[in-house]
Amino acid sequence: MAVPTLRCVLAALVLSACTAGSGPEPAAPESPTRPNFLVIDIDSFGADWLLAERDGARIAPTMTMLASRSQRFTRAISQAGWTLPAAYSLLTGHYPLLLNVVDNTHPAWDGNTRSLAETLGYYGYRSVAYWGHTSLGPNQLGRGFGSTATTEQGDYTVPLSAWIAEEPERPFFAYVHNIDLHYAPIPTAALHLYEPAIFGCTGGHLMTEEYEAIVGKVGDAAAHTHMVAHYEARIHAFDAVVADLLNQLGASGVANDTVIVLTSDHGEDLGDHVMYAHSVLFDTVLRIPLLIWDPTRKPGEVDTMVQTIDLAPTILARAGIPADRTMDGQSLLPLMQPESPADGSYEERVVYSVTTTLTSARTRTSKGIRASVAPGAGSGRRFYDLLADPGERHALDEAAPGAAALFAGLEAWHEERAIATGLVPRVELLEAQKKDLQQRGYFQLLDKSGTP
């Protein structure tokens, strides 16, 4: 029996054109040493929602299908609680800078750090980045891409096949980040797919605003239910965008020669702790989906705890390109079946993450969160036993077993990142950027003393 290709599997899902069995052998690649790469980075997509269901049906059927055909990393942790530092780590393999805002400025890209697009370009790859509505993404994260495009709010069309056709013989790296579950306008009917519209619901773009518009009218429980329905409806709507991207790969004839990565920069808290947003370091935000579909690898689940910084070295290793030795990440190829001696080894280690005013250290069993990234501003601390308290509801005393060692490592890492951050120039925010970021809940501007 012929092995179903990704194109056939997708056709079975969308068009009922063919049927695929479970767990097939991987299709033979056309060029195993020079694959293309498509990275789909869905903003604010928490890990628990990838395979979620409503009334017995998957809310993201295309992504569920892709998960069944991919290596699915069930313990993937982000390097940040908001987009800019998380995407920086994805596109460089390095820990992020401490991107707090002081006196309306923030650190620029580390000039000593090469981007993944730059390295791939040096080895003959062409590259493109598709951005959605974001103030800082194209300017701060577009480094090294051959071309970039910013889509308008409400427009999630990515002309990938047309771009591929411009130079079909060259391998490519395409990065798609125009889907944002946190700040994404979709038609009202689509937004209320799972719950009918209620009085006062604005159907706006920012979830915190949507919640505040109705909570006084319907109460917290009903407002929470409605916000979760909005979030799941957005996932369902954007699942069709992912399907279109995969269909374009098939139509371009490159599906069996393209490694597909589907992930997120961070998740969304959805009122679970303090907000209907992110910029916190609880697992609702830091646990992200991570799928890698590789035509040379078998599907399966990987329980090892991995990190955003691991994606860049993984892509380079898969392309046969040596990674920069200064990268903080490790290649994930040793964890993917079938592995080979050439893949090397992978060592699970502590995950360090940042947000606007917090840093954290996470192991499989515990997490320490340090407040304030401003040097000299003091450091409130919270420690969580993730085995006894996976929802991170009860912060423990710093005398709890394991807390001292975890915080010692976090302090050392924090100091190292503070020094590195201080060595790069700062960028002044434009007034429009500052207003946009404040409206979206990312920054509380700090005064020049560094005091929150």
C-alpha angles and dihedrals in degrees: 000000000000116000112248112243123221088256091057092045091052091047089053090054099044105026104020087234100138142004125237126201123225122271102004125184110264117268117252111262123233095221112011095182097047108040125165119241129218114184115190109193109187109197117232095004110149120209095240092063099057094087098022121142138209117199091344095309127106113249090212107037096167093050090044089055091048090050091055090054097042143067100265115202105208096188103048114149127194124231092225147027094228138041110260100056093036094053090044089059092046092051097043110027088233132115111260125255117252095267102193118144119240122179091348095304136102134187119281124228111296102260092211093058119090118211124233090243090054093052094046090048091055088058095050103271121138116217143196135182123203114201131190128206104323132135100212108022103089094041098042101032105029093086114136098007115131090220138001133197131191117208122212122249109281094018113103098164113132115191092211099147092051091051092048090051092058091073107006095170096059122083113243144207114207121184117194118194105151097109115090119174091186098055110018129129115214128166114288092240091055092045090055096045093121103028126031118245113270130206112283097017106140097193084219129163102252117066095213090057092047090053095046091050093061110023094084091053103043105019132246099287095052092041090052092050090050093050092051088050090051090051094049091046090055090050090051092049093048092047085073089055089055089048090053092052091051091046089053090054089052093046089051091054094237102103094107092049098048129089109213122206118189116186145123136245090227142331133247129257095215093197092303091129117356113335151010090252139054133247089115128101102230117124091255084072104028100047107084136176117255124186125170116190109193121171090216096052134071121241119255147121125275117204096187114115107248135175143222091251089065095068099074095051089044092055092046092048091049089052091050091246121137114244123231106266090225092065113119093210131078131220115264093208093099088062095051123088128269092033125185134203088253089064092072120205139301125221119202110223144164115301115226117198138176141200132175096294105001141070127191143190119209134188128174090271109029147023134206121198122197118200123224124023093205109111111246094010096114128252127250110195137206126187126197132193100217094193096055095030110028091163091059093231100139121050113208131217117269087246090068115119111277095012097104095053093045093050092045089057091045093051091051092048091046093052091049092051092045090055092048091047092051091057096062125076120257125240122220114230116236113236091249091050092049092049093047094049093047092049090052091051099245105122140036101193113235127216120243093267089066093241115142 
